[in-house]
Every structure is written in C-alpha cells, then in structure tokens.
C-alpha cells in the first residue's frame, strides 16, 4: 500500500514521504494542540464562550475581538 503513494520507497527514503511528515509535524500537530486548548477553555467558561468573551478581562487576549 505504501508503494502506491510513495513509488520511490524502494530507492531509499522518498522526499514526498519526508514532506508529508514535515507537514503533519509543522501544521497538523500544532493546530490540534491549539484547537484542543481552545475547546477546553470554552468548556470551562461556557457562558463567556456563548457571548464571545465580551465580558471578560481585557488584559488577556483570547483571540476574540469585536471589530468596531
């Protein structure tokens, strides 16, 4: 099955295989970590999450800013 997606596998480590792992490590893994943290903060503060953190302390940036 791997040879179907990485035909150069028999000639050593293919470059597209390395690019795929770099993409997973550099993009998907950090996105999952940030998304999980944001969901846990929203789960701890469901009322604040419902109104977009408008009543929260302005000294901390949550990523939700009202455009004026």
Backbone torsions as a table, in degrees:
resi	resn	phi	psi	omega
1	UNK	NA	-37.8	-179.7
2	UNK	-64.2	-37.2	179.9
3	UNK	-64.4	-23.7	178.0
4	UNK	-65.6	-40.0	-178.2
5	UNK	-94.4	-25.7	-178.6
6	UNK	-127.7	80.9	-175.0
7	UNK	-67.1	-19.8	179.5
8	UNK	-84.1	6.6	-175.4
9	UNK	-58.0	-32.8	-178.3
10	UNK	-73.6	-17.1	-178.7
11	UNK	-99.5	22.7	-176.7
12	UNK	110.6	-165.7	-178.5
13	UNK	-76.7	118.5	-176.4
14	UNK	-74.6	148.4	-178.8
15	UNK	-67.8	-35.8	-179.5
16	UNK	-68.2	-28.5	175.3
17	UNK	-67.1	-40.3	177.4
18	UNK	-67.4	-40.0	178.3
19	UNK	-63.3	-40.2	177.8
20	UNK	-61.3	-44.5	179.4
21	UNK	-68.4	-35.5	175.6
22	UNK	-63.3	-42.0	179.7
23	UNK	-62.5	-43.8	179.1
24	UNK	-62.8	-44.0	-177.3
25	UNK	-73.8	-34.5	-174.1
26	UNK	-92.9	-22.1	-175.1
27	UNK	-119.3	-57.2	-171.5
28	UNK	-70.8	-45.0	-178.2
29	UNK	-63.3	-49.0	176.8
30	UNK	-63.5	-36.8	177.8
31	UNK	-61.1	-43.4	178.2
32	UNK	-62.3	-40.3	179.2
33	UNK	-64.4	-46.3	179.9
34	UNK	-64.9	-42.4	-179.5
35	UNK	-64.5	-41.7	178.9
36	UNK	-64.9	-40.4	178.6
37	UNK	-65.7	-42.2	179.0
38	UNK	-63.5	-40.5	178.6
39	UNK	-67.4	-35.3	179.2
40	UNK	-69.9	-37.2	176.3
41	UNK	-66.0	-41.9	177.3
42	UNK	-64.7	-34.5	179.0
43	UNK	-69.5	-32.4	178.4
44	UNK	-76.0	-26.2	-177.7
45	UNK	-127.9	67.5	-174.8
46	UNK	-64.7	-34.2	-179.4
47	UNK	-69.3	-41.3	178.0
48	UNK	-66.7	-39.1	179.4
49	UNK	-64.9	-33.8	-178.6
50	UNK	-66.6	-34.4	-179.1
51	UNK	-102.7	13.8	174.6
52	UNK	75.5	27.4	178.5
53	UNK	58.1	32.5	-179.3
54	UNK	-72.8	-27.4	-177.8
55	UNK	-97.3	6.8	-176.5
56	UNK	-82.3	171.1	179.6
57	UNK	-64.8	128.5	-176.1
58	UNK	-79.1	-5.7	179.4
59	UNK	-77.3	-15.8	178.5
60	UNK	-112.2	132.2	-179.6
61	UNK	-95.9	119.7	-179.7
62	UNK	-99.2	-4.8	-177.0
63	UNK	94.4	1.3	178.6
64	UNK	-115.9	104.0	177.6
65	UNK	-122.1	136.8	178.4
66	UNK	-79.8	128.3	179.4
67	UNK	-81.8	126.7	-178.1
68	UNK	-111.0	NA	NA
